[in-house]
């Protein structure tokens, strides 16, 4: 796709967001199933269900723009999926391979940046509420997911510290 206008850029970024959400649904399911703690499993499963609604909202945005939903691959999301597969294949203790929690946080932060960018472009293009509001709703959900994951990260860090002090 040639990107010559802000509308072209918005369309391409919308396709990237759609790809990310669709890939993320599968990734979140796998990660929730394999989560090492109940807290992480719950956060991932809850956000997995939320991601289904986010995909529906993106499809509504495509429709509002008179476009058919189309996903466009992104290397960053493909890299996350690859990191997850490396993690799952037994990277026990390898510090170069991120943990499930790190992968989840990175994915959410990437999605936050994507929605912030889409909203900036939507504002510059003066898109109507039927485009802007679904994106704002999803951005709020992504930020809440990061907060929930960061809480799990803090709890895990405290538990590890306590375990080291006792050991």
Residue, then its C-alpha position, 0 to 999 in steps of 0.5 A: x500500500x502506498x502511503x501518500x496521505x494522512x488517510x492512507x497512513x490511518x488506513x495502514x495503521x488501522x490494518x496493523x492494529x487489526x492484525x495485532x488484535x487478531x494475533x493477540x487473541x491467540x497469543x493471550x489464550x496460549x499465555x493464559x493456559x500456560x501462566x505460572x500463577x493464578x493472578x497472571x492467568x486471570x489477567x490474561x484470560x480477562x484481557x483475552x475476552x476484552x480483545x474479542x470486543x476490541x476486534x469487533x470495534x475495529x471492524x466497526x471503524x472499518x465499516x464507518x470508513x466504508x472499508x472492509x476489515x483487512x489485517x496487515x502484518x507487523x514485525x513487532x507483533x510477529x516478534x512477540x509471537x516468536x518470543x512466546x514460542x521461544x519461551x514455550x520451547x524451554x528457555x529455562x533461565x535464559x535471560x535473553x528470552x522474555x517471560x510470559x509477563x514481559x511478553x504480555x506487557x510489551x504487547x499491550x504497550x505496543x497496542x497503546x502506542x498504536x491506538x494513540x497514533x490512530x487517535x492522533x491521526x483521527x483528530x487531524x483528519x476530523x473523523x467522526x465519533x463513530x471512528x474516534x469513540x471505539x478507538x478511545x474505548x480500546x485505548x482505555x482498555x489497553x491502559x487498564x490491561x497494562x496496569x493489571x499486568x504491572x500489579x502482577x509484576x509487582x506482586x511477583x517481584x515482592x514474592x521473589x524478594x521475600x523468597x531470596x531473603x528467606x533462602 
